[in-house]
Amino acid sequence: MVARLIADLPDKADWVKVFDPRDCTVFVACDNPPEVGVQARVDLTVGSGGPKIILHGRVISRRPAADDGGPAGCAIAVTFEDREKINYISGYVRGGLLDLRSRRRLPLRLRVTYGSLDGPVETVTRDINEEGVFVVTERPLPEQSEVHLRIDIPGGEPLAVTGVVGHTVVIEDEDVPGMGILFRADDALRARLRDAVDALERRFVAGDLPDDVLM
């Protein structure tokens, strides 16, 4: 069973009150906190009209009733796979990453198809910006390989791009397996990529993307 929790933070400043970077835990206030060890999904919204993030993890502690320590609720240890989402939220709260296009990474699960020696592979992204994308796969292509991708954009035209594998992550690395791909693009395509990522970010911050993209 997976417990579904809702965390609506009224203000950006509330993020630092509920997130502990030392162990990557998020405290979720709730009247009937699930038991320790239960798997949990947290639908997190930061600030009025801020982005909606779906986090996954496990309950590691609970406060059954409000006391001097704070409200009733539980602490969720966020999965390693969702750390990029945490990085985005922390940057959003600080107000810095949204202005640094070269560094922002939208933690979105977009459908993507890429070419390999075994034929087309369908998978998802872990994050994307206008410079490149991280593609989730247990069989990443060799570094420096050229790869052709089709990235589906919810409610929009897919992006057809070519890129080069810049780095790979394998299962043994104890991280999300896959490959980081740097786009190869002329000025026109670069502008289209920037516009597409800008549009995705606006929808992301407005909470206007479907849940399967946020998973």
C-alpha positions as CSV (number, residue, x, y, z in Angstrom):
1,M,0.0,0.0,0.0
2,V,1.2,3.5,-0.8
3,A,0.0,6.4,1.4
4,R,-0.9,9.5,-0.6
5,L,-0.2,12.7,1.2
6,I,-0.9,16.4,0.3
7,A,1.6,19.1,1.2
8,D,0.4,22.6,0.3
9,L,3.0,25.1,1.4
10,P,1.5,28.6,1.5
11,D,4.8,30.3,0.9
12,K,8.2,29.5,-0.6
13,A,9.8,30.2,2.8
14,D,7.9,27.2,4.2
15,W,10.1,24.8,2.2
16,V,13.1,25.3,4.5
17,K,10.8,24.5,7.5
18,V,9.7,21.1,6.2
19,F,12.8,20.0,4.2
20,D,15.9,18.6,5.9
21,P,18.9,18.5,3.4
22,R,20.9,16.4,5.8
23,D,18.9,13.2,5.1
24,C,16.7,14.5,2.3
25,T,13.5,14.2,4.3
26,V,10.3,16.2,3.9
27,F,7.9,16.6,6.9
28,V,4.2,16.4,5.8
29,A,1.6,17.7,8.3
30,C,-1.4,15.4,8.4
31,D,-4.0,14.4,11.0
32,N,-3.5,10.6,10.7
33,P,0.1,10.0,9.7
34,P,0.9,6.6,8.2
35,E,3.0,4.1,10.1
36,V,6.8,4.1,9.9
37,G,8.0,2.0,7.0
38,V,5.0,2.7,4.8
39,Q,5.7,3.8,1.2
40,A,4.3,7.2,0.5
41,R,3.5,9.6,-2.4
42,V,3.6,13.3,-1.6
43,D,1.8,15.8,-3.9
44,L,3.7,18.9,-3.0
45,T,2.8,22.5,-4.0
46,V,5.2,25.3,-3.1
47,G,3.7,28.8,-2.8
48,S,0.5,30.2,-4.2
49,G,0.4,29.2,-7.8
50,G,3.8,27.5,-7.5
51,P,5.0,24.2,-9.1
52,K,3.4,20.9,-8.2
53,I,6.0,18.1,-7.5
54,I,5.2,14.5,-6.9
55,L,7.7,12.9,-4.5
56,H,8.0,9.3,-3.5
57,G,9.6,7.8,-0.4
58,R,9.1,6.0,2.8
59,V,7.9,7.1,6.3
60,I,10.8,7.1,8.7
61,S,9.2,8.9,11.7
62,R,5.7,10.1,12.7
63,R,4.2,12.6,15.2
64,P,0.7,11.2,15.9
65,A,-0.6,14.4,17.6
66,A,0.5,18.0,17.7
67,D,2.9,18.9,20.5
68,D,5.6,21.4,21.3
69,G,7.6,20.0,18.5
70,G,5.0,21.0,15.9
71,P,1.9,19.7,14.2
72,A,0.9,16.0,13.7
73,G,2.5,14.5,10.6
74,C,5.3,12.3,9.4
75,A,8.8,12.6,7.9
76,I,9.3,11.1,4.4
77,A,12.7,10.0,3.2
78,V,12.7,10.9,-0.5
79,T,13.8,8.3,-2.9
80,F,17.2,8.7,-4.7
81,E,15.3,8.9,-8.0
82,D,13.5,12.0,-6.9
83,R,16.6,14.0,-5.8
84,E,16.6,16.1,-9.0
85,K,13.0,17.2,-8.1
86,I,14.4,18.3,-4.7
87,N,17.2,20.2,-6.4
88,Y,14.7,22.0,-8.6
89,I,12.4,23.0,-5.7
90,S,15.4,24.2,-3.7
91,G,16.5,26.4,-6.6
92,Y,13.0,27.6,-7.2
93,V,12.7,28.7,-3.5
94,R,16.0,30.5,-3.7
95,G,14.9,32.2,-6.8
96,G,18.1,31.6,-8.7
97,L,17.8,28.7,-11.0
98,L,14.9,30.1,-12.9
99,D,17.1,32.9,-14.2
100,L,20.1,30.6,-15.1
101,R,18.9,28.9,-18.2
102,S,22.1,27.0,-18.7
103,R,21.7,25.3,-15.2
104,R,18.0,24.8,-14.8
105,R,16.8,21.3,-15.1
106,L,13.1,20.6,-15.3
107,P,12.4,17.3,-13.4
108,L,9.9,16.1,-15.9
109,R,9.1,12.6,-17.1
110,L,8.6,13.1,-20.8
111,R,8.2,10.2,-23.2
112,V,11.2,9.9,-25.5
113,T,12.2,7.6,-28.3
114,Y,15.8,7.2,-29.4
115,G,17.7,5.1,-31.9
116,S,20.0,2.3,-30.8
117,L,21.8,-0.6,-32.5
118,D,18.8,-2.8,-31.6
119,G,16.3,-0.4,-33.1
120,P,14.1,2.4,-31.5
121,V,13.9,2.5,-27.7
122,E,11.0,4.0,-25.9
123,T,11.6,5.4,-22.4
124,V,11.3,8.6,-20.4
125,T,13.4,11.6,-19.4
126,R,14.5,12.4,-15.9
127,D,15.1,16.1,-16.6
128,I,15.5,18.5,-19.5
129,N,16.7,21.9,-20.3
130,E,17.5,23.7,-23.6
131,E,21.1,22.4,-23.6
132,G,20.3,18.7,-23.2
133,V,18.3,15.9,-21.5
134,F,18.8,13.0,-19.2
135,V,17.3,9.8,-20.6
136,V,16.4,6.9,-18.3
137,T,17.7,3.6,-19.5
138,E,19.5,0.5,-18.1
139,R,21.5,0.2,-21.4
140,P,23.0,3.6,-22.1
141,L,24.8,4.2,-25.3
142,P,28.6,4.7,-25.2
143,E,29.8,8.2,-24.4
144,Q,30.4,10.4,-27.4
145,S,27.8,8.4,-29.4
146,E,25.5,10.4,-31.7
147,V,21.8,9.8,-31.0
148,H,18.6,10.9,-32.6
149,L,15.7,11.5,-30.2
150,R,12.0,12.3,-30.4
151,I,10.7,14.0,-27.2
152,D,7.0,14.2,-26.7
153,I,5.7,17.5,-25.3
154,P,2.3,17.3,-23.5
155,G,-0.3,19.1,-25.7
156,G,2.3,20.2,-28.2
157,E,4.4,19.1,-31.1
158,P,7.2,16.6,-30.4
159,L,10.8,17.7,-30.5
160,A,13.0,15.9,-33.0
161,V,16.6,16.5,-32.1
162,T,20.1,15.1,-32.4
163,G,22.6,14.9,-29.6
164,V,25.8,13.4,-28.2
165,V,26.0,11.2,-25.2
166,G,28.0,13.3,-22.7
167,H,27.9,11.0,-19.7
168,T,26.4,7.7,-18.6
169,V,25.1,6.2,-15.4
170,V,24.9,2.5,-14.8
171,I,23.0,0.6,-12.1
172,E,26.2,-0.1,-10.2
173,D,26.6,3.7,-9.7
174,E,23.7,3.6,-7.3
175,D,21.9,6.4,-9.2
176,V,19.2,6.6,-11.8
177,P,20.6,4.6,-14.7
178,G,20.7,6.4,-18.1
179,M,22.6,8.9,-20.2
180,G,23.0,12.6,-20.3
181,I,22.7,13.9,-23.9
182,L,23.8,17.3,-25.1
183,F,21.8,18.6,-28.0
184,R,23.4,19.5,-31.3
185,A,21.4,22.4,-32.7
186,D,21.7,25.4,-35.0
187,D,20.4,28.8,-33.9
188,A,16.9,28.1,-35.2
189,L,16.5,24.8,-33.3
190,R,18.2,26.2,-30.2
191,A,15.6,29.0,-30.2
192,R,12.8,26.4,-30.5
193,L,14.3,24.3,-27.7
194,R,14.5,27.3,-25.5
195,D,10.9,28.3,-26.3
196,A,9.7,24.7,-25.6
197,V,11.5,24.5,-22.3
198,D,10.2,28.0,-21.3
199,A,6.7,26.8,-22.1
200,L,7.1,23.6,-20.1
201,E,8.4,25.6,-17.1
202,R,5.5,28.0,-17.2
203,R,3.1,25.1,-17.2
204,F,5.1,23.3,-14.5
205,V,5.2,26.3,-12.2
206,A,1.4,26.9,-12.8
207,G,0.6,23.3,-12.0
208,D,-0.7,22.7,-15.5
209,L,1.1,19.5,-16.4
210,P,-0.5,16.0,-16.2
211,D,0.5,13.8,-13.2
212,D,2.2,11.2,-15.4
213,V,4.8,13.9,-16.4
214,L,5.4,14.7,-12.8
215,M,5.9,11.1,-11.6
